[in-house]
Amino acid sequence: MSKGHTDFNPNSFACGALGGACMLASALGAGLRNAASQRASRWEAFRRAELEAILELTEFKLERAGREVEELRLEQAKHQAARRRVLIGRGGNEAA
């Protein structure tokens, strides 16, 4: 028995809401699966030689950065020694 066009049926509403939620969940799950498979296939596209070249380049950059840090430390030590000589020549107590 219908009471007009605004008659609300809670059972039909619950069924529709559940169906819509399931449809959204399945679309989300499919999207996550596709993203994971794309991520995996991206790594498969690299050949071993390319990955080794990337690793060698990374190691080279790390070694170069280490050398630069050591050079900067040596330069800093030279500047500190020169500063001490100047301060000692002036008779200052700040030579430390």
ABEGO torsion letter per residue (X at the ends): XBAEAABBBAAAAAAAAAAAAAAAAAAAAAAAAAAAAAAAAAAAABBAAAAAAAAAAAAAAAAAAAAAAAAAAAAAAAAAAAAAAAAAAAGBAAAX
